[in-house]
């Protein structure tokens, strides 16, 4: 096989693969529906986090609830990769601040000392999440 024929065959195969992938992509409506579902799951995790913030909660419970927020945020981030970019940037910032606030709680601190600050951080995340949901018309 000549070198030119090899290059043409490779180029044709690459074009076919790209064409097949483009044909399998989700519609904009499906992307929005997936993003709205991920937003709902994130909202539920955030609500669970906020409900965990009681004086009786342990740091392990708060950290576990924070992990749920983080995991559902990652799902939301993936689902909104090409949708509502400016809103998702604000959500990323608020979520990072919440994670840092939980991580910054000293192991010897009482939950009561951290609850008010964490409630404010969680409220900021909810505001940013609502902005994303609003942008998507969920």
C-alpha positions as CSV (number, residue, x, y, z in Angstrom):
1,X,0.0,0.0,0.0
2,X,1.5,3.4,-0.9
3,X,2.1,6.1,1.7
4,X,-0.5,8.4,0.1
5,X,-3.2,5.6,0.1
6,X,-2.4,5.0,3.8
7,X,-2.9,8.7,4.6
8,X,-6.2,8.8,2.7
9,X,-7.5,5.7,4.4
10,X,-6.6,7.1,7.8
11,X,-8.2,10.4,7.1
12,X,-11.4,8.7,5.8
13,X,-11.5,6.5,8.9
14,X,-11.1,9.5,11.2
15,X,-13.8,11.4,9.3
16,X,-16.2,8.5,9.6
17,X,-15.5,8.2,13.4
18,X,-16.2,11.9,13.9
19,X,-19.3,11.7,11.8
20,X,-20.6,8.7,13.9
21,X,-19.9,10.5,17.1
22,X,-21.7,13.6,16.0
23,X,-24.7,11.6,15.0
24,X,-24.9,10.1,18.4
25,X,-24.8,13.3,20.4
26,X,-27.8,14.3,22.5
27,X,-30.2,17.0,21.4
28,X,-30.1,20.4,23.2
29,X,-33.4,19.5,24.9
30,X,-31.9,16.2,26.2
31,X,-28.8,18.2,27.4
32,X,-31.1,20.6,29.3
33,X,-33.2,17.8,30.8
34,X,-30.0,16.1,32.0
35,X,-28.7,19.3,33.5
36,X,-32.0,20.0,35.2
37,X,-32.0,16.5,36.7
38,X,-28.5,17.0,37.9
39,X,-29.5,20.4,39.4
40,X,-32.4,18.7,41.3
41,X,-30.0,16.1,42.7
42,X,-27.6,18.8,43.7
43,X,-30.4,20.8,45.4
44,X,-31.4,17.7,47.4
45,X,-27.8,17.1,48.5
46,X,-27.5,20.7,49.5
47,X,-30.7,20.5,51.4
48,X,-29.5,17.4,53.2
49,X,-26.3,19.3,54.1
50,X,-28.2,22.2,55.5
51,X,-30.4,19.9,57.6
52,X,-27.2,18.2,58.9
53,X,-26.1,21.6,60.4
54,X,-27.5,21.2,63.9
55,X,-25.6,21.5,67.1
56,X,-26.0,17.8,67.6
57,X,-24.3,16.8,64.3
58,X,-20.8,15.4,64.4
59,X,-18.0,16.6,62.2
60,X,-18.1,13.3,60.4
61,X,-21.7,13.7,59.5
62,X,-21.1,17.2,58.2
63,X,-18.1,16.0,56.2
64,X,-20.2,13.1,54.8
65,X,-23.0,15.5,53.8
66,X,-20.4,17.8,52.2
67,X,-19.1,14.8,50.1
68,X,-22.6,14.2,48.8
69,X,-22.8,17.9,47.8
70,X,-19.4,17.6,46.1
71,X,-20.3,14.4,44.2
72,X,-23.6,15.8,43.0
73,X,-21.9,19.1,42.1
74,X,-19.5,17.1,39.9
75,X,-22.4,15.5,38.1
76,X,-24.1,18.9,37.6
77,X,-20.8,20.4,36.4
78,X,-20.5,17.7,33.7
79,X,-24.2,18.0,32.7
80,X,-23.9,21.8,32.3
81,X,-20.5,21.9,30.5
82,X,-21.8,23.8,27.5
83,X,-24.9,25.3,29.1
84,X,-25.1,28.4,31.3
85,X,-21.4,29.0,31.5
86,X,-21.4,32.2,33.5
87,X,-23.9,30.8,36.0
88,X,-21.9,27.5,36.4
89,X,-18.7,29.6,37.1
90,X,-20.5,31.3,40.0
91,X,-21.7,27.9,41.2
92,X,-18.2,26.5,41.1
93,X,-16.9,29.4,43.2
94,X,-19.6,29.1,45.8
95,X,-19.2,25.3,46.0
96,X,-15.4,25.6,46.4
97,X,-15.9,28.1,49.2
98,X,-18.3,25.6,50.9
99,X,-15.9,22.8,50.6
100,X,-13.1,25.0,52.0
101,X,-15.2,26.1,54.9
102,X,-15.9,22.5,55.9
103,X,-12.3,21.5,55.4
104,X,-11.1,24.5,57.6
105,X,-13.1,23.3,60.6
106,X,-10.5,22.3,63.2
107,X,-10.9,18.8,64.5
108,X,-11.2,20.1,68.0
109,X,-13.9,22.6,67.2
110,X,-17.5,22.1,68.3
111,X,-20.1,21.9,65.6
112,X,-22.0,24.8,67.3
113,X,-19.0,27.0,66.5
114,X,-19.1,26.2,62.8
115,X,-22.8,25.8,62.1
116,X,-23.6,29.5,61.5
117,X,-20.8,30.0,59.0
118,X,-21.6,26.8,57.2
119,X,-25.2,27.8,56.9
120,X,-24.2,31.1,55.2
121,X,-21.9,29.2,52.8
122,X,-24.7,26.7,52.0
123,X,-27.1,29.6,51.3
124,X,-24.6,31.0,48.8
125,X,-24.3,27.7,47.0
126,X,-28.1,27.4,46.8
127,X,-28.4,31.0,45.4
128,X,-25.8,30.1,42.7
129,X,-27.6,26.7,42.0
130,X,-30.9,28.5,41.6
131,X,-29.2,30.8,39.0
132,X,-28.1,27.8,37.0
133,X,-31.6,26.2,37.2
134,X,-33.2,29.5,36.2
135,X,-30.8,29.9,33.2
136,X,-31.8,26.4,32.1
137,X,-35.5,27.1,32.7
138,X,-35.8,24.0,34.9
